[in-house]
Structure formats: structure tokens, C-alpha cells
Amino acid sequence: MPGFESDLKKLEDVVERLERGDLTLDDSVKLFEEGVKLSNACKAELDKAEGKIQVLVQGKRGSMQVAEMEAEDEERELGVTSGEEEEEA
């Protein structure tokens, strides 16, 4: 994920420059726009990585195996229900 680390570093630099407060308004707005693009790129990479996360689950004989964790499984484990289920109740 070298793209993520690079974009994150650039985003940190943008934030640092904006926090200094020594830029013109126009430059600040341009830099802010760049930061939003970088933030969106980082979020997209994180979302993609999250989709690939694997969890270890215990097999029938006690051995550990790798299994893909689906979004629905994760919601069930966290006790999150969709809006449709709540409307039906």
C-alpha cells in the first residue's frame, strides 16, 4: 500500500501547512482542496483494505483457519441491524 502511505504523508503536510496560518486565503483554499482529495484517496484505500481483511476462525477440531469476514457477519457480531430489519420489528 505505498500509495496510501504516500498520500497520508502528503495529507499530514497539508494539515501542518494549513495550521501554520501563514498562507493567503486563496492558497489556503487550494491547499484545503488538495487535502480533501488526499483524504478521499486515503479513505478509498482503507475501504479497499477493509474489504480484504481476513479473520481467524476456530475450526471444528480446534485448528485455526482463515476465513473472509463479510460485512453482514461483522454487523451481526457488532449487533448492528439494518434499517429494514428495524422497520419490520
C-alpha angles and dihedrals in degrees: 000000000000090000091060095050091046093049091046092052090049090049091051089051091050092051091048092051092047092048091054088066095209096119129098117253091253092051091046092053092048091048091047090053089051089050092052091052091049091047091052091048091051092048091050091052091048091049090050091049091048089056089057098048113126126201130206114240128188114249126220093268095046095262120133120242135177119249133175113249112223121209091244091053090051092049090049091051090049093046093243117149128194121246091251092061091049092052092052094052 
